[in-house]
Amino acid sequence: MEFKDSTFYKLGRATQLITHVADTYLESHHGLRYSSFLVLLILRTKGPSPQHVIADALGVSRPSITQRIAPLVERGLVSVERNPESPRSVVASLTDEGLGLINEAWPGLERAFFTVDADVDHEFLTEQLDLLISNATQALEELPAPPAVRLAGRRGDSSRTA
């Protein structure tokens, strides 16, 4: 089988295209990328949350959430304050402006996605995606952990690891 015919390639390609559709709509109408919009949606769903909770919900690293939140704070869509349970972290909250942007952007995003999922059997696709997620989770549990990455320390200290 050709690589381009594989499930993994097609799933990755579909994901890229869906993200591009969302980015195109959100950037042209609301000046926001889809990855940042997802942060707003997580905060609407979960309420005020530490960054690690947002990162876990989106399956990304904490540093990438920090990079996504900063411009949202600058635009007044998200507010942050020190986490009383962990002073080294912050809790992000959706502002009224952020909720307003979600409410304004959502109908247009749904229209942009209407063509994308036309004629798709959602129940079947959801079952198949759930199976892929379960299988991938099991595969990760069965694989050995990757070796720790060595980080260059300060002033010649090479004993630090990630």
Chimera marker file (.cmm) of the C-alpha trace (Angstrom):
<marker_set name="trace">
<marker id="1" x="0.000" y="0.000" z="0.000" r="1" g="1" b="0" radius="0.5"/>
<marker id="2" x="1.200" y="3.502" z="-0.806" r="1" g="1" b="0" radius="0.5"/>
<marker id="3" x="1.901" y="5.702" z="2.210" r="1" g="1" b="0" radius="0.5"/>
<marker id="4" x="-0.603" y="8.279" z="0.901" r="1" g="1" b="0" radius="0.5"/>
<marker id="5" x="-3.285" y="5.562" z="1.056" r="1" g="1" b="0" radius="0.5"/>
<marker id="6" x="-2.587" y="4.699" z="4.700" r="1" g="1" b="0" radius="0.5"/>
<marker id="7" x="-5.041" y="5.534" z="7.476" r="1" g="1" b="0" radius="0.5"/>
<marker id="8" x="-2.353" y="7.466" z="9.336" r="1" g="1" b="0" radius="0.5"/>
<marker id="9" x="-1.485" y="9.698" z="6.405" r="1" g="1" b="0" radius="0.5"/>
<marker id="10" x="-5.152" y="10.376" z="5.624" r="1" g="1" b="0" radius="0.5"/>
<marker id="11" x="-5.975" y="11.117" z="9.253" r="1" g="1" b="0" radius="0.5"/>
<marker id="12" x="-3.041" y="13.530" z="9.483" r="1" g="1" b="0" radius="0.5"/>
<marker id="13" x="-3.987" y="15.185" z="6.197" r="1" g="1" b="0" radius="0.5"/>
<marker id="14" x="-7.625" y="15.568" z="7.279" r="1" g="1" b="0" radius="0.5"/>
<marker id="15" x="-6.468" y="17.133" z="10.550" r="1" g="1" b="0" radius="0.5"/>
<marker id="16" x="-4.214" y="19.589" z="8.689" r="1" g="1" b="0" radius="0.5"/>
<marker id="17" x="-7.013" y="20.614" z="6.343" r="1" g="1" b="0" radius="0.5"/>
<marker id="18" x="-9.607" y="21.000" z="9.100" r="1" g="1" b="0" radius="0.5"/>
<marker id="19" x="-7.188" y="23.150" z="11.096" r="1" g="1" b="0" radius="0.5"/>
<marker id="20" x="-6.485" y="25.224" z="7.983" r="1" g="1" b="0" radius="0.5"/>
<marker id="21" x="-10.221" y="25.786" z="7.402" r="1" g="1" b="0" radius="0.5"/>
<marker id="22" x="-10.630" y="26.902" z="11.031" r="1" g="1" b="0" radius="0.5"/>
<marker id="23" x="-7.514" y="29.114" z="10.927" r="1" g="1" b="0" radius="0.5"/>
<marker id="24" x="-8.635" y="30.747" z="7.682" r="1" g="1" b="0" radius="0.5"/>
<marker id="25" x="-12.062" y="31.612" z="9.057" r="1" g="1" b="0" radius="0.5"/>
<marker id="26" x="-10.946" y="32.658" z="12.554" r="1" g="1" b="0" radius="0.5"/>
<marker id="27" x="-7.960" y="34.722" z="11.406" r="1" g="1" b="0" radius="0.5"/>
<marker id="28" x="-9.875" y="36.561" z="8.698" r="1" g="1" b="0" radius="0.5"/>
<marker id="29" x="-12.935" y="37.296" z="10.846" r="1" g="1" b="0" radius="0.5"/>
<marker id="30" x="-11.608" y="37.429" z="14.409" r="1" g="1" b="0" radius="0.5"/>
<marker id="31" x="-7.807" y="37.805" z="14.230" r="1" g="1" b="0" radius="0.5"/>
<marker id="32" x="-7.277" y="34.547" z="16.099" r="1" g="1" b="0" radius="0.5"/>
<marker id="33" x="-5.808" y="31.133" z="15.271" r="1" g="1" b="0" radius="0.5"/>
<marker id="34" x="-7.730" y="27.930" z="15.896" r="1" g="1" b="0" radius="0.5"/>
<marker id="35" x="-5.152" y="26.754" z="18.464" r="1" g="1" b="0" radius="0.5"/>
<marker id="36" x="-5.857" y="29.871" z="20.545" r="1" g="1" b="0" radius="0.5"/>
<marker id="37" x="-9.612" y="29.548" z="20.043" r="1" g="1" b="0" radius="0.5"/>
<marker id="38" x="-9.385" y="26.020" z="21.489" r="1" g="1" b="0" radius="0.5"/>
<marker id="39" x="-7.899" y="27.500" z="24.673" r="1" g="1" b="0" radius="0.5"/>
<marker id="40" x="-10.942" y="29.762" z="24.954" r="1" g="1" b="0" radius="0.5"/>
<marker id="41" x="-13.263" y="26.777" z="24.440" r="1" g="1" b="0" radius="0.5"/>
<marker id="42" x="-11.467" y="24.757" z="27.135" r="1" g="1" b="0" radius="0.5"/>
<marker id="43" x="-11.786" y="27.654" z="29.582" r="1" g="1" b="0" radius="0.5"/>
<marker id="44" x="-15.491" y="27.990" z="28.760" r="1" g="1" b="0" radius="0.5"/>
<marker id="45" x="-15.976" y="24.264" z="29.377" r="1" g="1" b="0" radius="0.5"/>
<marker id="46" x="-13.742" y="23.774" z="32.432" r="1" g="1" b="0" radius="0.5"/>
<marker id="47" x="-13.877" y="27.222" z="33.999" r="1" g="1" b="0" radius="0.5"/>
<marker id="48" x="-10.769" y="28.834" z="35.541" r="1" g="1" b="0" radius="0.5"/>
<marker id="49" x="-7.914" y="26.369" z="35.080" r="1" g="1" b="0" radius="0.5"/>
<marker id="50" x="-4.191" y="26.020" z="35.721" r="1" g="1" b="0" radius="0.5"/>
<marker id="51" x="-2.139" y="25.899" z="32.539" r="1" g="1" b="0" radius="0.5"/>
<marker id="52" x="-1.317" y="22.200" z="32.966" r="1" g="1" b="0" radius="0.5"/>
<marker id="53" x="-5.058" y="21.378" z="32.923" r="1" g="1" b="0" radius="0.5"/>
<marker id="54" x="-5.488" y="23.284" z="29.658" r="1" g="1" b="0" radius="0.5"/>
<marker id="55" x="-2.395" y="21.591" z="28.206" r="1" g="1" b="0" radius="0.5"/>
<marker id="56" x="-3.664" y="18.132" z="29.200" r="1" g="1" b="0" radius="0.5"/>
<marker id="57" x="-7.107" y="18.833" z="27.738" r="1" g="1" b="0" radius="0.5"/>
<marker id="58" x="-5.550" y="19.830" z="24.398" r="1" g="1" b="0" radius="0.5"/>
<marker id="59" x="-2.801" y="17.192" z="24.430" r="1" g="1" b="0" radius="0.5"/>
<marker id="60" x="-0.015" y="19.763" z="24.173" r="1" g="1" b="0" radius="0.5"/>
<marker id="61" x="2.896" y="20.927" z="26.303" r="1" g="1" b="0" radius="0.5"/>
<marker id="62" x="2.641" y="23.549" z="29.040" r="1" g="1" b="0" radius="0.5"/>
<marker id="63" x="5.096" y="25.879" z="27.261" r="1" g="1" b="0" radius="0.5"/>
<marker id="64" x="2.844" y="25.892" z="24.186" r="1" g="1" b="0" radius="0.5"/>
<marker id="65" x="-0.110" y="26.899" z="26.391" r="1" g="1" b="0" radius="0.5"/>
<marker id="66" x="1.969" y="29.714" z="27.887" r="1" g="1" b="0" radius="0.5"/>
<marker id="67" x="2.660" y="30.948" z="24.337" r="1" g="1" b="0" radius="0.5"/>
<marker id="68" x="-1.020" y="30.724" z="23.415" r="1" g="1" b="0" radius="0.5"/>
<marker id="69" x="-2.297" y="32.455" z="26.559" r="1" g="1" b="0" radius="0.5"/>
<marker id="70" x="-0.052" y="35.540" z="26.438" r="1" g="1" b="0" radius="0.5"/>
<marker id="71" x="-1.694" y="37.068" z="23.313" r="1" g="1" b="0" radius="0.5"/>
<marker id="72" x="-5.143" y="36.164" z="24.663" r="1" g="1" b="0" radius="0.5"/>
<marker id="73" x="-4.347" y="38.095" z="27.845" r="1" g="1" b="0" radius="0.5"/>
<marker id="74" x="-3.084" y="41.048" z="25.780" r="1" g="1" b="0" radius="0.5"/>
<marker id="75" x="-6.385" y="41.102" z="23.860" r="1" g="1" b="0" radius="0.5"/>
<marker id="76" x="-8.378" y="40.932" z="27.099" r="1" g="1" b="0" radius="0.5"/>
<marker id="77" x="-9.912" y="37.551" z="26.226" r="1" g="1" b="0" radius="0.5"/>
<marker id="78" x="-8.283" y="35.718" z="29.139" r="1" g="1" b="0" radius="0.5"/>
<marker id="79" x="-7.117" y="36.835" z="32.561" r="1" g="1" b="0" radius="0.5"/>
<marker id="80" x="-4.459" y="35.120" z="34.665" r="1" g="1" b="0" radius="0.5"/>
<marker id="81" x="-3.649" y="35.144" z="38.349" r="1" g="1" b="0" radius="0.5"/>
<marker id="82" x="-1.272" y="33.243" z="40.574" r="1" g="1" b="0" radius="0.5"/>
<marker id="83" x="-2.464" y="29.784" z="41.545" r="1" g="1" b="0" radius="0.5"/>
<marker id="84" x="-3.016" y="29.810" z="45.330" r="1" g="1" b="0" radius="0.5"/>
<marker id="85" x="-2.283" y="26.062" z="45.418" r="1" g="1" b="0" radius="0.5"/>
<marker id="86" x="0.986" y="26.389" z="43.487" r="1" g="1" b="0" radius="0.5"/>
<marker id="87" x="2.586" y="29.859" z="43.505" r="1" g="1" b="0" radius="0.5"/>
<marker id="88" x="4.819" y="28.980" z="40.533" r="1" g="1" b="0" radius="0.5"/>
<marker id="89" x="1.823" y="28.481" z="38.246" r="1" g="1" b="0" radius="0.5"/>
<marker id="90" x="-1.095" y="30.608" z="37.115" r="1" g="1" b="0" radius="0.5"/>
<marker id="91" x="-4.808" y="30.019" z="36.711" r="1" g="1" b="0" radius="0.5"/>
<marker id="92" x="-6.326" y="31.255" z="33.466" r="1" g="1" b="0" radius="0.5"/>
<marker id="93" x="-9.936" y="32.457" z="33.265" r="1" g="1" b="0" radius="0.5"/>
<marker id="94" x="-12.155" y="33.420" z="30.385" r="1" g="1" b="0" radius="0.5"/>
<marker id="95" x="-13.147" y="37.094" z="30.467" r="1" g="1" b="0" radius="0.5"/>
<marker id="96" x="-16.504" y="38.476" z="29.344" r="1" g="1" b="0" radius="0.5"/>
<marker id="97" x="-14.735" y="39.616" z="26.156" r="1" g="1" b="0" radius="0.5"/>
<marker id="98" x="-13.445" y="36.068" z="25.593" r="1" g="1" b="0" radius="0.5"/>
<marker id="99" x="-16.902" y="34.602" z="26.040" r="1" g="1" b="0" radius="0.5"/>
<marker id="100" x="-18.250" y="37.241" z="23.665" r="1" g="1" b="0" radius="0.5"/>
<marker id="101" x="-15.688" y="36.291" z="21.031" r="1" g="1" b="0" radius="0.5"/>
<marker id="102" x="-16.640" y="32.601" z="21.335" r="1" g="1" b="0" radius="0.5"/>
<marker id="103" x="-20.327" y="33.446" z="20.960" r="1" g="1" b="0" radius="0.5"/>
<marker id="104" x="-19.595" y="35.676" z="17.972" r="1" g="1" b="0" radius="0.5"/>
<marker id="105" x="-17.159" y="33.291" z="16.251" r="1" g="1" b="0" radius="0.5"/>
<marker id="106" x="-18.917" y="29.969" z="16.822" r="1" g="1" b="0" radius="0.5"/>
<marker id="107" x="-21.746" y="30.295" z="14.255" r="1" g="1" b="0" radius="0.5"/>
<marker id="108" x="-19.305" y="31.280" z="11.499" r="1" g="1" b="0" radius="0.5"/>
<marker id="109" x="-16.932" y="28.470" z="12.412" r="1" g="1" b="0" radius="0.5"/>
<marker id="110" x="-19.827" y="26.007" z="12.259" r="1" g="1" b="0" radius="0.5"/>
<marker id="111" x="-20.692" y="27.320" z="8.785" r="1" g="1" b="0" radius="0.5"/>
<marker id="112" x="-17.057" y="26.919" z="7.712" r="1" g="1" b="0" radius="0.5"/>
<marker id="113" x="-17.112" y="23.320" z="8.952" r="1" g="1" b="0" radius="0.5"/>
<marker id="114" x="-20.479" y="22.541" z="7.342" r="1" g="1" b="0" radius="0.5"/>
<marker id="115" x="-18.851" y="21.763" z="4.000" r="1" g="1" b="0" radius="0.5"/>
<marker id="116" x="-16.054" y="19.826" z="5.672" r="1" g="1" b="0" radius="0.5"/>
<marker id="117" x="-18.331" y="17.288" z="7.318" r="1" g="1" b="0" radius="0.5"/>
<marker id="118" x="-21.056" y="17.119" z="4.657" r="1" g="1" b="0" radius="0.5"/>
<marker id="119" x="-22.136" y="13.517" z="4.050" r="1" g="1" b="0" radius="0.5"/>
<marker id="120" x="-19.898" y="12.157" z="6.832" r="1" g="1" b="0" radius="0.5"/>
<marker id="121" x="-21.423" y="9.364" z="8.921" r="1" g="1" b="0" radius="0.5"/>
<marker id="122" x="-20.667" y="10.962" z="12.306" r="1" g="1" b="0" radius="0.5"/>
<marker id="123" x="-21.648" y="7.954" z="14.405" r="1" g="1" b="0" radius="0.5"/>
<marker id="124" x="-19.420" y="5.601" z="12.415" r="1" g="1" b="0" radius="0.5"/>
<marker id="125" x="-16.534" y="8.075" z="12.282" r="1" g="1" b="0" radius="0.5"/>
<marker id="126" x="-16.747" y="8.691" z="16.036" r="1" g="1" b="0" radius="0.5"/>
<marker id="127" x="-16.685" y="4.948" z="16.740" r="1" g="1" b="0" radius="0.5"/>
<marker id="128" x="-13.657" y="4.495" z="14.493" r="1" g="1" b="0" radius="0.5"/>
<marker id="129" x="-11.806" y="7.480" z="15.995" r="1" g="1" b="0" radius="0.5"/>
<marker id="130" x="-12.533" y="6.202" z="19.522" r="1" g="1" b="0" radius="0.5"/>
<marker id="131" x="-11.065" y="2.839" z="18.486" r="1" g="1" b="0" radius="0.5"/>
<marker id="132" x="-7.957" y="4.511" z="17.029" r="1" g="1" b="0" radius="0.5"/>
<marker id="133" x="-7.513" y="6.565" z="20.204" r="1" g="1" b="0" radius="0.5"/>
<marker id="134" x="-7.857" y="3.463" z="22.363" r="1" g="1" b="0" radius="0.5"/>
<marker id="135" x="-5.424" y="1.489" z="20.217" r="1" g="1" b="0" radius="0.5"/>
<marker id="136" x="-2.896" y="4.335" z="20.185" r="1" g="1" b="0" radius="0.5"/>
<marker id="137" x="-3.152" y="4.701" z="23.963" r="1" g="1" b="0" radius="0.5"/>
<marker id="138" x="-2.510" y="0.980" z="24.369" r="1" g="1" b="0" radius="0.5"/>
<marker id="139" x="0.421" y="1.122" z="21.946" r="1" g="1" b="0" radius="0.5"/>
<marker id="140" x="1.978" y="3.968" z="23.958" r="1" g="1" b="0" radius="0.5"/>
<marker id="141" x="1.601" y="1.985" z="27.172" r="1" g="1" b="0" radius="0.5"/>
<marker id="142" x="3.378" y="-0.983" z="25.575" r="1" g="1" b="0" radius="0.5"/>
<marker id="143" x="6.295" y="1.028" z="24.168" r="1" g="1" b="0" radius="0.5"/>
<marker id="144" x="9.370" y="1.688" z="26.297" r="1" g="1" b="0" radius="0.5"/>
<marker id="145" x="9.761" y="5.246" z="27.526" r="1" g="1" b="0" radius="0.5"/>
<marker id="146" x="12.181" y="7.323" z="25.457" r="1" g="1" b="0" radius="0.5"/>
<marker id="147" x="15.515" y="8.086" z="27.100" r="1" g="1" b="0" radius="0.5"/>
<marker id="148" x="15.771" y="11.346" z="29.019" r="1" g="1" b="0" radius="0.5"/>
<marker id="149" x="17.087" y="14.225" z="26.932" r="1" g="1" b="0" radius="0.5"/>
<marker id="150" x="20.182" y="15.833" z="28.354" r="1" g="1" b="0" radius="0.5"/>
<marker id="151" x="20.004" y="19.588" z="28.700" r="1" g="1" b="0" radius="0.5"/>
<marker id="152" x="23.075" y="21.740" z="28.736" r="1" g="1" b="0" radius="0.5"/>
<marker id="153" x="23.427" y="23.106" z="32.248" r="1" g="1" b="0" radius="0.5"/>
<marker id="154" x="24.736" y="26.439" z="33.342" r="1" g="1" b="0" radius="0.5"/>
<marker id="155" x="28.471" y="26.958" z="33.418" r="1" g="1" b="0" radius="0.5"/>
<marker id="156" x="29.379" y="23.491" z="32.286" r="1" g="1" b="0" radius="0.5"/>
<marker id="157" x="26.894" y="21.551" z="34.456" r="1" g="1" b="0" radius="0.5"/>
<marker id="158" x="25.723" y="18.765" z="32.179" r="1" g="1" b="0" radius="0.5"/>
<marker id="159" x="23.973" y="16.764" z="34.899" r="1" g="1" b="0" radius="0.5"/>
<marker id="160" x="20.505" y="18.203" z="34.214" r="1" g="1" b="0" radius="0.5"/>
<marker id="161" x="17.947" y="16.153" z="32.288" r="1" g="1" b="0" radius="0.5"/>
<marker id="162" x="14.537" y="16.979" z="30.940" r="1" g="1" b="0" radius="0.5"/>
<link id1="1" id2="2" r="1" g="1" b="0" radius="0.2"/>
<link id1="2" id2="3" r="1" g="1" b="0" radius="0.2"/>
<link id1="3" id2="4" r="1" g="1" b="0" radius="0.2"/>
<link id1="4" id2="5" r="1" g="1" b="0" radius="0.2"/>
<link id1="5" id2="6" r="1" g="1" b="0" radius="0.2"/>
<link id1="6" id2="7" r="1" g="1" b="0" radius="0.2"/>
<link id1="7" id2="8" r="1" g="1" b="0" radius="0.2"/>
<link id1="8" id2="9" r="1" g="1" b="0" radius="0.2"/>
<link id1="9" id2="10" r="1" g="1" b="0" radius="0.2"/>
<link id1="10" id2="11" r="1" g="1" b="0" radius="0.2"/>
<link id1="11" id2="12" r="1" g="1" b="0" radius="0.2"/>
<link id1="12" id2="13" r="1" g="1" b="0" radius="0.2"/>
<link id1="13" id2="14" r="1" g="1" b="0" radius="0.2"/>
<link id1="14" id2="15" r="1" g="1" b="0" radius="0.2"/>
<link id1="15" id2="16" r="1" g="1" b="0" radius="0.2"/>
<link id1="16" id2="17" r="1" g="1" b="0" radius="0.2"/>
<link id1="17" id2="18" r="1" g="1" b="0" radius="0.2"/>
<link id1="18" id2="19" r="1" g="1" b="0" radius="0.2"/>
<link id1="19" id2="20" r="1" g="1" b="0" radius="0.2"/>
<link id1="20" id2="21" r="1" g="1" b="0" radius="0.2"/>
<link id1="21" id2="22" r="1" g="1" b="0" radius="0.2"/>
<link id1="22" id2="23" r="1" g="1" b="0" radius="0.2"/>
<link id1="23" id2="24" r="1" g="1" b="0" radius="0.2"/>
<link id1="24" id2="25" r="1" g="1" b="0" radius="0.2"/>
<link id1="25" id2="26" r="1" g="1" b="0" radius="0.2"/>
<link id1="26" id2="27" r="1" g="1" b="0" radius="0.2"/>
<link id1="27" id2="28" r="1" g="1" b="0" radius="0.2"/>
<link id1="28" id2="29" r="1" g="1" b="0" radius="0.2"/>
<link id1="29" id2="30" r="1" g="1" b="0" radius="0.2"/>
<link id1="30" id2="31" r="1" g="1" b="0" radius="0.2"/>
<link id1="31" id2="32" r="1" g="1" b="0" radius="0.2"/>
<link id1="32" id2="33" r="1" g="1" b="0" radius="0.2"/>
<link id1="33" id2="34" r="1" g="1" b="0" radius="0.2"/>
<link id1="34" id2="35" r="1" g="1" b="0" radius="0.2"/>
<link id1="35" id2="36" r="1" g="1" b="0" radius="0.2"/>
<link id1="36" id2="37" r="1" g="1" b="0" radius="0.2"/>
<link id1="37" id2="38" r="1" g="1" b="0" radius="0.2"/>
<link id1="38" id2="39" r="1" g="1" b="0" radius="0.2"/>
<link id1="39" id2="40" r="1" g="1" b="0" radius="0.2"/>
<link id1="40" id2="41" r="1" g="1" b="0" radius="0.2"/>
<link id1="41" id2="42" r="1" g="1" b="0" radius="0.2"/>
<link id1="42" id2="43" r="1" g="1" b="0" radius="0.2"/>
<link id1="43" id2="44" r="1" g="1" b="0" radius="0.2"/>
<link id1="44" id2="45" r="1" g="1" b="0" radius="0.2"/>
<link id1="45" id2="46" r="1" g="1" b="0" radius="0.2"/>
<link id1="46" id2="47" r="1" g="1" b="0" radius="0.2"/>
<link id1="47" id2="48" r="1" g="1" b="0" radius="0.2"/>
<link id1="48" id2="49" r="1" g="1" b="0" radius="0.2"/>
<link id1="49" id2="50" r="1" g="1" b="0" radius="0.2"/>
<link id1="50" id2="51" r="1" g="1" b="0" radius="0.2"/>
<link id1="51" id2="52" r="1" g="1" b="0" radius="0.2"/>
<link id1="52" id2="53" r="1" g="1" b="0" radius="0.2"/>
<link id1="53" id2="54" r="1" g="1" b="0" radius="0.2"/>
<link id1="54" id2="55" r="1" g="1" b="0" radius="0.2"/>
<link id1="55" id2="56" r="1" g="1" b="0" radius="0.2"/>
<link id1="56" id2="57" r="1" g="1" b="0" radius="0.2"/>
<link id1="57" id2="58" r="1" g="1" b="0" radius="0.2"/>
<link id1="58" id2="59" r="1" g="1" b="0" radius="0.2"/>
<link id1="59" id2="60" r="1" g="1" b="0" radius="0.2"/>
<link id1="60" id2="61" r="1" g="1" b="0" radius="0.2"/>
<link id1="61" id2="62" r="1" g="1" b="0" radius="0.2"/>
<link id1="62" id2="63" r="1" g="1" b="0" radius="0.2"/>
<link id1="63" id2="64" r="1" g="1" b="0" radius="0.2"/>
<link id1="64" id2="65" r="1" g="1" b="0" radius="0.2"/>
<link id1="65" id2="66" r="1" g="1" b="0" radius="0.2"/>
<link id1="66" id2="67" r="1" g="1" b="0" radius="0.2"/>
<link id1="67" id2="68" r="1" g="1" b="0" radius="0.2"/>
<link id1="68" id2="69" r="1" g="1" b="0" radius="0.2"/>
<link id1="69" id2="70" r="1" g="1" b="0" radius="0.2"/>
<link id1="70" id2="71" r="1" g="1" b="0" radius="0.2"/>
<link id1="71" id2="72" r="1" g="1" b="0" radius="0.2"/>
<link id1="72" id2="73" r="1" g="1" b="0" radius="0.2"/>
<link id1="73" id2="74" r="1" g="1" b="0" radius="0.2"/>
<link id1="74" id2="75" r="1" g="1" b="0" radius="0.2"/>
<link id1="75" id2="76" r="1" g="1" b="0" radius="0.2"/>
<link id1="76" id2="77" r="1" g="1" b="0" radius="0.2"/>
<link id1="77" id2="78" r="1" g="1" b="0" radius="0.2"/>
<link id1="78" id2="79" r="1" g="1" b="0" radius="0.2"/>
<link id1="79" id2="80" r="1" g="1" b="0" radius="0.2"/>
<link id1="80" id2="81" r="1" g="1" b="0" radius="0.2"/>
<link id1="81" id2="82" r="1" g="1" b="0" radius="0.2"/>
<link id1="82" id2="83" r="1" g="1" b="0" radius="0.2"/>
<link id1="83" id2="84" r="1" g="1" b="0" radius="0.2"/>
<link id1="84" id2="85" r="1" g="1" b="0" radius="0.2"/>
<link id1="85" id2="86" r="1" g="1" b="0" radius="0.2"/>
<link id1="86" id2="87" r="1" g="1" b="0" radius="0.2"/>
<link id1="87" id2="88" r="1" g="1" b="0" radius="0.2"/>
<link id1="88" id2="89" r="1" g="1" b="0" radius="0.2"/>
<link id1="89" id2="90" r="1" g="1" b="0" radius="0.2"/>
<link id1="90" id2="91" r="1" g="1" b="0" radius="0.2"/>
<link id1="91" id2="92" r="1" g="1" b="0" radius="0.2"/>
<link id1="92" id2="93" r="1" g="1" b="0" radius="0.2"/>
<link id1="93" id2="94" r="1" g="1" b="0" radius="0.2"/>
<link id1="94" id2="95" r="1" g="1" b="0" radius="0.2"/>
<link id1="95" id2="96" r="1" g="1" b="0" radius="0.2"/>
<link id1="96" id2="97" r="1" g="1" b="0" radius="0.2"/>
<link id1="97" id2="98" r="1" g="1" b="0" radius="0.2"/>
<link id1="98" id2="99" r="1" g="1" b="0" radius="0.2"/>
<link id1="99" id2="100" r="1" g="1" b="0" radius="0.2"/>
<link id1="100" id2="101" r="1" g="1" b="0" radius="0.2"/>
<link id1="101" id2="102" r="1" g="1" b="0" radius="0.2"/>
<link id1="102" id2="103" r="1" g="1" b="0" radius="0.2"/>
<link id1="103" id2="104" r="1" g="1" b="0" radius="0.2"/>
<link id1="104" id2="105" r="1" g="1" b="0" radius="0.2"/>
<link id1="105" id2="106" r="1" g="1" b="0" radius="0.2"/>
<link id1="106" id2="107" r="1" g="1" b="0" radius="0.2"/>
<link id1="107" id2="108" r="1" g="1" b="0" radius="0.2"/>
<link id1="108" id2="109" r="1" g="1" b="0" radius="0.2"/>
<link id1="109" id2="110" r="1" g="1" b="0" radius="0.2"/>
<link id1="110" id2="111" r="1" g="1" b="0" radius="0.2"/>
<link id1="111" id2="112" r="1" g="1" b="0" radius="0.2"/>
<link id1="112" id2="113" r="1" g="1" b="0" radius="0.2"/>
<link id1="113" id2="114" r="1" g="1" b="0" radius="0.2"/>
<link id1="114" id2="115" r="1" g="1" b="0" radius="0.2"/>
<link id1="115" id2="116" r="1" g="1" b="0" radius="0.2"/>
<link id1="116" id2="117" r="1" g="1" b="0" radius="0.2"/>
<link id1="117" id2="118" r="1" g="1" b="0" radius="0.2"/>
<link id1="118" id2="119" r="1" g="1" b="0" radius="0.2"/>
<link id1="119" id2="120" r="1" g="1" b="0" radius="0.2"/>
<link id1="120" id2="121" r="1" g="1" b="0" radius="0.2"/>
<link id1="121" id2="122" r="1" g="1" b="0" radius="0.2"/>
<link id1="122" id2="123" r="1" g="1" b="0" radius="0.2"/>
<link id1="123" id2="124" r="1" g="1" b="0" radius="0.2"/>
<link id1="124" id2="125" r="1" g="1" b="0" radius="0.2"/>
<link id1="125" id2="126" r="1" g="1" b="0" radius="0.2"/>
<link id1="126" id2="127" r="1" g="1" b="0" radius="0.2"/>
<link id1="127" id2="128" r="1" g="1" b="0" radius="0.2"/>
<link id1="128" id2="129" r="1" g="1" b="0" radius="0.2"/>
<link id1="129" id2="130" r="1" g="1" b="0" radius="0.2"/>
<link id1="130" id2="131" r="1" g="1" b="0" radius="0.2"/>
<link id1="131" id2="132" r="1" g="1" b="0" radius="0.2"/>
<link id1="132" id2="133" r="1" g="1" b="0" radius="0.2"/>
<link id1="133" id2="134" r="1" g="1" b="0" radius="0.2"/>
<link id1="134" id2="135" r="1" g="1" b="0" radius="0.2"/>
<link id1="135" id2="136" r="1" g="1" b="0" radius="0.2"/>
<link id1="136" id2="137" r="1" g="1" b="0" radius="0.2"/>
<link id1="137" id2="138" r="1" g="1" b="0" radius="0.2"/>
<link id1="138" id2="139" r="1" g="1" b="0" radius="0.2"/>
<link id1="139" id2="140" r="1" g="1" b="0" radius="0.2"/>
<link id1="140" id2="141" r="1" g="1" b="0" radius="0.2"/>
<link id1="141" id2="142" r="1" g="1" b="0" radius="0.2"/>
<link id1="142" id2="143" r="1" g="1" b="0" radius="0.2"/>
<link id1="143" id2="144" r="1" g="1" b="0" radius="0.2"/>
<link id1="144" id2="145" r="1" g="1" b="0" radius="0.2"/>
<link id1="145" id2="146" r="1" g="1" b="0" radius="0.2"/>
<link id1="146" id2="147" r="1" g="1" b="0" radius="0.2"/>
<link id1="147" id2="148" r="1" g="1" b="0" radius="0.2"/>
<link id1="148" id2="149" r="1" g="1" b="0" radius="0.2"/>
<link id1="149" id2="150" r="1" g="1" b="0" radius="0.2"/>
<link id1="150" id2="151" r="1" g="1" b="0" radius="0.2"/>
<link id1="151" id2="152" r="1" g="1" b="0" radius="0.2"/>
<link id1="152" id2="153" r="1" g="1" b="0" radius="0.2"/>
<link id1="153" id2="154" r="1" g="1" b="0" radius="0.2"/>
<link id1="154" id2="155" r="1" g="1" b="0" radius="0.2"/>
<link id1="155" id2="156" r="1" g="1" b="0" radius="0.2"/>
<link id1="156" id2="157" r="1" g="1" b="0" radius="0.2"/>
<link id1="157" id2="158" r="1" g="1" b="0" radius="0.2"/>
<link id1="158" id2="159" r="1" g="1" b="0" radius="0.2"/>
<link id1="159" id2="160" r="1" g="1" b="0" radius="0.2"/>
<link id1="160" id2="161" r="1" g="1" b="0" radius="0.2"/>
<link id1="161" id2="162" r="1" g="1" b="0" radius="0.2"/>
</marker_set>
